[in-house]
Amino acid sequence: MTQAMLSATLPALLLLSAPLCGNAAYADSQPPTATGAAQSFEFQASLPLQTDADRRSAPDDKSPKAIVNAFDQLGFIDHRPLEAMKKYLSPDYIERSPDFAVPGFENDKQGALDFFSKRGWKPDEQATDAIYLVISEGPIVMVYHHVTYKPGMPGFAFVDIFRVTDGLIVEHWAVGEPMPTNVTKKHSMF
């Protein structure tokens, strides 16, 4: 894929996604009921949920989609994000999302490790990642997924876009928005 093709593809993928959330949006908040108690959040997706079998590739598959699926499996399904980042992020990794870019580190990979060492996704925490779409074109892989940090919370709809080179993630963009609580079967976001 040429740089011109990449430049043309990314804006199209971003148009499919929601506005970028600010740091404050990452703290789940439950909508109050009339009595002030927290509500449980449920919705019915129109898209099929990605299965473990969908994420698992042949051991010798080094395609960008296989790399991103393995990264997501280890980091966010198996709750081992630091191990996934050490294994799958390039030393020259570039974080394009201001919400995940941590200043003051030697490189963006170190910033990502610091960011995820302090929030969510540890084995004893209850964060979940339900992946609905993984679309790949050349070195670019887009993941459309629903992230929750606590059970019963609305969570967030995210689109993560990765660029993979030589079996490593070299660049990442993220856009997302809080899940609305007024979803219907026809309008569930997923």
N, C-alpha and C positions, 0 to 999 in steps of 0.2 A: 504494500500500500504506500503510495507516495505521500509526501507531506501535504500536498494540495488535497488529496483524497481524504486524508485524516482530518484536515481543517474543515472539509465539507461534511464529513460524517459526524463529528462531535456535536456541532450545533443541532443537527437533526435529532440525535439521541437526546440531547438536553431538552429539546422542545417536548419530548414525550414525558418528561419528568415534571416534578413540582418545584416550587421555589426553594431556594436554599434556606435551611433553617439556621437560626443563630444559636449560640451556645446555650442560651437559656432554655431553648426548646428541648434539649436533651433530657431534662428532668421531667419524667412523667408526672402528670397531675391528673387526678381523677375528677370527673365532673360531679358536683354534689347533687344529691337528690333533694326533694323538697324538705326532708328532715335533716339534710346535711351529711348523711351517710354516703359512702362511696358506692358507685354503681359497678356492676360487672359489665364488661364490654365484649360483645360477640358480633360476628358478621358472617355472611355466607359468601365465599369467593366464587367468581365465575371462572377463574383460571385454575388449572390443576396445580396442586402443590408439588414442588420438586421432591422426588424421593431420594433416599440414600443411594439407591441403585443408579439414579440419574446422575448423581454427583461422583460416583466411582467410575473411573476410567481404567483401561488396561494399564498395567504398571509402566509400560514403555510409551504411553501416550503423553507427549510433551506439548500438545497443542495449547494455545492460549486458553481455550475454554476448559481444558482438563486442569491446567495450572490454577485457574481461578476457582474452579469447583473444589479442588483439593485444598486450596487456601481457605475457602469458606467452610468446608467440612471440619478441618482441624481447628480453625480459629473460632468459629461462631456456632457451629453445631456441636462440636466436641468441647467447646468452652476452653480452648487453649490458644488464645490470640497471640500471646508473646512467642510461643513456639512456632506458630504459623508465620508470623512476621519475620522471625529470624531465618526461617527456612525459605520463604517465598518472596520476600522483598529484596530487590537489588540493593547493593551498597550505594548506588547512585539514584535510588528511589526519589521521586518528586511527588509531594503531596500538593494537589491543586485546590483542595477545599480549605478555606481559611478556618473553618471550625475544627479541623483536625490537624492543621499545621501548627506545630508548637515551636515558637521562636526560642533562640538561645542554645540550640543543640548543634553539634558538629555537622549533622546532616538530617534530612527529613526522616530517614529510617529510625534514627535514634529518638527523634521527636515522637514518632508514632509509637515506639516501644514505651516511652515515658507516658504518653497519653493513655494507652490501654493498660498500663500497669496500675493506673489510678482509678479506672472506672470499668464497671461491668465485665461480664463474660468470664468470670472465674468459675471453676467447676461447682462451687457451693452457692452460686448466685442463680437467680431464677430468670435471667434474660433468655429470650427466645428469638430465633431468626427463622421465619418461614419464607422460603425462596419460591417465587412463582415463575419468573422468567429468567433465563440466561441466554442472551443473544450474542453471537460472536461473528465478527467480520474481520478477517486478517488478524492483526495483533490486538484489536480492540474487543473487549468483552464487557457487556452490560448486564448487571444483575438487578432485577426488580424484586424487592422483598419487603416484608413486614417485620419490624423489629419491636419487641416489647421488653421492658426492663423489669416488670413485675407482672405476675398473673392477674388477669382481669382488667388490665389497663389498656387503653386504646393504642398506645405506642405510636409508631411512625411508619409512613410509607417512604421507602428510600429507593433511589436509583444510584448504584455505584458503577462507575465506569473505570475500567482498568486497561492499561496498555502493557502488554507482555512481550518481552524480548529474551530470547535464549533461555526460556524456561523460568524467568523471574519477572515479577511485577515491577515495572520501572516507573509507572505513573498512575495516579489515582485521582478521580474527581468524585464528589458526592453531592447529591441534591436530595432533599427530603422535605416532608411536611408532616405535622402532627395528623394522626388519623382523625377525621371528623367523627363525632358521636352520632350524627344523624344519618348513618348509612342505611341503605335499603338493599334488598337482594339485587335489584337492578343497578344500583349505584354503590357498590361496595369498595371501589378503588382496586380491588383485586378480582 
